[in-house]
């Protein structure tokens, strides 16, 4: 690999990563729309995602603090 090929390789890798992230977000939004069409909105359903995200964030924070 020549020195002038490295920027192109890094750019195409980065573009691929970003496209993969966009595809994941679109897939999650599609699943979310399908679920909203099937399951009627109830109070507890709208709280699942924030509690799951907060629980994972707390776990990772505690895990990193203990590991430090």
C-alpha positions as protocol buffer text, in pm:
chain_id: "A"
residue {
  index: 1
  type: UNK
  ca { x: 0 y: 0 z: 0 }
}
residue {
  index: 2
  type: UNK
  ca { x: 141 y: 331 z: -104 }
}
residue {
  index: 3
  type: UNK
  ca { x: 134 y: 636 z: 117 }
}
residue {
  index: 4
  type: UNK
  ca { x: -111 y: 818 z: -109 }
}
residue {
  index: 5
  type: UNK
  ca { x: -368 y: 534 z: -81 }
}
residue {
  index: 6
  type: UNK
  ca { x: -409 y: 566 z: 295 }
}
residue {
  index: 7
  type: UNK
  ca { x: -641 y: 872 z: 293 }
}
residue {
  index: 8
  type: UNK
  ca { x: -869 y: 706 z: 37 }
}
residue {
  index: 9
  type: UNK
  ca { x: -879 y: 386 z: 242 }
}
residue {
  index: 10
  type: UNK
  ca { x: -960 y: 580 z: 561 }
}
residue {
  index: 11
  type: UNK
  ca { x: -1228 y: 785 z: 384 }
}
residue {
  index: 12
  type: UNK
  ca { x: -1402 y: 483 z: 233 }
}
residue {
  index: 13
  type: UNK
  ca { x: -1387 y: 299 z: 567 }
}
residue {
  index: 14
  type: UNK
  ca { x: -1540 y: 599 z: 745 }
}
residue {
  index: 15
  type: UNK
  ca { x: -1813 y: 633 z: 482 }
}
residue {
  index: 16
  type: UNK
  ca { x: -1893 y: 264 z: 520 }
}
residue {
  index: 17
  type: UNK
  ca { x: -1919 y: 294 z: 898 }
}
residue {
  index: 18
  type: UNK
  ca { x: -2148 y: 598 z: 869 }
}
residue {
  index: 19
  type: UNK
  ca { x: -2371 y: 423 z: 614 }
}
residue {
  index: 20
  type: UNK
  ca { x: -2394 y: 122 z: 844 }
}
residue {
  index: 21
  type: UNK
  ca { x: -2503 y: 346 z: 1131 }
}
residue {
  index: 22
  type: UNK
  ca { x: -2767 y: 513 z: 914 }
}
residue {
  index: 23
  type: UNK
  ca { x: -2899 y: 174 z: 803 }
}
residue {
  index: 24
  type: UNK
  ca { x: -2926 y: 67 z: 1168 }
}
residue {
  index: 25
  type: UNK
  ca { x: -3115 y: 384 z: 1262 }
}
residue {
  index: 26
  type: UNK
  ca { x: -3356 y: 339 z: 970 }
}
residue {
  index: 27
  type: UNK
  ca { x: -3413 y: -26 z: 1067 }
}
residue {
  index: 28
  type: UNK
  ca { x: -3489 y: 73 z: 1428 }
}
residue {
  index: 29
  type: UNK
  ca { x: -3729 y: 345 z: 1309 }
}
residue {
  index: 30
  type: UNK
  ca { x: -3902 y: 94 z: 1081 }
}
residue {
  index: 31
  type: UNK
  ca { x: -3944 y: -155 z: 1365 }
}
residue {
  index: 32
  type: UNK
  ca { x: -4067 y: 127 z: 1591 }
}
residue {
  index: 33
  type: UNK
  ca { x: -4329 y: 230 z: 1333 }
}
residue {
  index: 34
  type: UNK
  ca { x: -4448 y: -130 z: 1292 }
}
residue {
  index: 35
  type: UNK
  ca { x: -4472 y: -180 z: 1668 }
}
residue {
  index: 36
  type: UNK
  ca { x: -4665 y: 146 z: 1708 }
}
residue {
  index: 37
  type: UNK
  ca { x: -4911 y: 25 z: 1446 }
}
residue {
  index: 38
  type: UNK
  ca { x: -4967 y: -310 z: 1617 }
}
residue {
  index: 39
  type: UNK
  ca { x: -4959 y: -228 z: 1988 }
}
residue {
  index: 40
  type: UNK
  ca { x: -5175 y: 55 z: 2119 }
}
residue {
  index: 41
  type: UNK
  ca { x: -4989 y: 313 z: 2325 }
}
residue {
  index: 42
  type: UNK
  ca { x: -5008 y: 254 z: 2695 }
}
residue {
  index: 43
  type: UNK
  ca { x: -4829 y: 430 z: 2978 }
}
residue {
  index: 44
  type: UNK
  ca { x: -4584 y: 152 z: 3059 }
}
residue {
  index: 45
  type: UNK
  ca { x: -4485 y: 88 z: 2697 }
}
residue {
  index: 46
  type: UNK
  ca { x: -4353 y: 441 z: 2650 }
}
residue {
  index: 47
  type: UNK
  ca { x: -4128 y: 401 z: 2959 }
}
residue {
  index: 48
  type: UNK
  ca { x: -3949 y: 82 z: 2851 }
}
residue {
  index: 49
  type: UNK
  ca { x: -3688 y: 241 z: 2622 }
}
residue {
  index: 50
  type: UNK
  ca { x: -3578 y: 522 z: 2860 }
}
residue {
  index: 51
  type: UNK
  ca { x: -3545 y: 281 z: 3151 }
}
residue {
  index: 52
  type: UNK
  ca { x: -3350 y: 30 z: 2939 }
}
residue {
  index: 53
  type: UNK
  ca { x: -3114 y: 301 z: 2813 }
}
residue {
  index: 54
  type: UNK
  ca { x: -3066 y: 444 z: 3163 }
}
residue {
  index: 55
  type: UNK
  ca { x: -3002 y: 99 z: 3309 }
}
residue {
  index: 56
  type: UNK
  ca { x: -2737 y: 19 z: 3049 }
}
residue {
  index: 57
  type: UNK
  ca { x: -2573 y: 360 z: 3097 }
}
residue {
  index: 58
  type: UNK
  ca { x: -2562 y: 312 z: 3475 }
}
residue {
  index: 59
  type: UNK
  ca { x: -2419 y: -39 z: 3436 }
}
residue {
  index: 60
  type: UNK
  ca { x: -2144 y: 81 z: 3200 }
}
residue {
  index: 61
  type: UNK
  ca { x: -2059 y: 376 z: 3424 }
}
residue {
  index: 62
  type: UNK
  ca { x: -2031 y: 157 z: 3734 }
}
residue {
  index: 63
  type: UNK
  ca { x: -1834 y: -107 z: 3541 }
}
residue {
  index: 64
  type: UNK
  ca { x: -1583 y: 155 z: 3421 }
}
residue {
  index: 65
  type: UNK
  ca { x: -1552 y: 314 z: 3764 }
}
residue {
  index: 66
  type: UNK
  ca { x: -1483 y: -24 z: 3925 }
}
residue {
  index: 67
  type: UNK
  ca { x: -1233 y: -109 z: 3651 }
}
residue {
  index: 68
  type: UNK
  ca { x: -1054 y: 221 z: 3696 }
}
